[in-house]
Amino acid sequence: MRRWTFVAAASVLMLLGIVGKFPARSQIGGRTLRVADDTSLRQALRMATAGTTILVASGEYRGGIYLSNLQGTSDKPIRIAAADPKNPPIIRGGTECLHLTDAAYLELSDLVLVGASGNGLNIDDGGSFDTPSHHITLRNLQVRDIGPKGNCDGIKLSGVVHFRINGCVIERWGDGGQGIDMVGCHEGVIENCTLKFDDDKGYGIQAKGGSSRIRIVRCRLEHAGARAIQLGGSTGLQFFRPPLRSGETHAEARDLTVEGCVIVGGTAAIAFTGVDGATVRFNTIYRPKRWALRILQETREKGFVPCRNGVFTDNLIVFRSDEWVEGGVNIGPFTAPQTFTFARNWWFCADKPTQSRPHLPVPEKDGVYGIDPKLCDPEKGDLTVAPDSPAQHVGAHAFRPSTQ
């Protein structure tokens, strides 16, 4: 059966006049397809099966690519990658550069997505969480110049489980959108990513709509919006994944973690928004424009718990008095700030050290206030600390995966 399928597929390619562009291995499901133009790329994507690798040559390709049910298996994922990672291909334009529905065991790497009017990359479950997209890996993608107006995201994930986003760079998404937006996503890791935009436009990374068990690790966010990282958010009830059930307690998100990250600027570095349990630890926050963190509740329908159970520990926060509002912490109504934990954070007001103490909703354990952490070269973006720094044990530079 496999041999017949391969021969049939090869015959189709020969009729299309592009078989020479697709060197194949011995059987379908284990082949490598090399593409160098729009037509061959779209044909390869439509024909991909478990185990297929599509290598995309350098050059520019037309966006607006939509694919459904692009599914590999655990031992034979589908891979779409640059043929030359040092000169990656560019997929440009369209409402979305690339939109994948009901994908599984799929890896995208070393691609550039640019200039879409809606979203750069959109991966979803087709509107039904019964069939989530799952086991998705995004590696070394560059996504930029999306929108530019409205709720337009660099990377948008809806109903995606078991995913990893590694080494991606997202710049200049929609002024009302997010660099990475997750709605009803679970069991994911975002690591070693860089997001850059504008201090008061859109948000950087957001997990909402019932999202859970997501870690944001060793990322760098520079001027990444009004809320650089939003843990929770505000979601239409029909978009929660899994769907909301009457009689149960609800939250915008649960069990989220931010660790080892560097956050520069942004109106607020961290927003706990309708989240039930989130940990922010061993991060370096440098010169937020208003607040280090916010505690908010924007979804207030029946059954939703107040924003609660946040943990904020071992972070290094450096700020200026003329960029600091409400003692660096904004607390909205209908929240439960008394359930938050603060411990071992290092707070330093660079221009007025005597004004370094924040206004926290509960007492902090072993906090440090007003002592210069001796950043190496913040004007040039180096926010590590000098060898003789007294703040060696806090901040992103102190993070280790085993750190508790």
Buried (B, 14 or more C-beta within 10 A) or exposed (E): EEEEEBEEBBEEBEEEEBBEBBEBBEEBBBBBBBBBBBBBBBBBBEBBBBBBBBBBBBBBBBBBBEBEEBBBBEEBBBBBBBBEEEEBBBBBBBBBBBBBBBBBBBBBBBBBBBBBBBBBBBBBBBBEBEBBBBBBBBBBBBBBBBBBEEBBBBBBBBBBBBBBBBBBBBBBBBBBBBBBBBBBBBBBBBBBBBBBBBBBBBBBBBBBBBBBBBBBBBBBBBBBBBBBBBBBBBBEEEBBBEEBEEEEEBBBBBBBBBBBBBBBBBBBBBBBBBBBBBBBBBBBBBBBBBBBBBBBBBBEEEEBBBBBBBBBBBBBBBBBEEBBEEEBBBBBEEBBBEBBEBBBBBBBBBEEBEBBBBEBBEEBEEBBBBBBBBBBEBEEEEBBBBEEBBBBBBBBBBBEEEEE
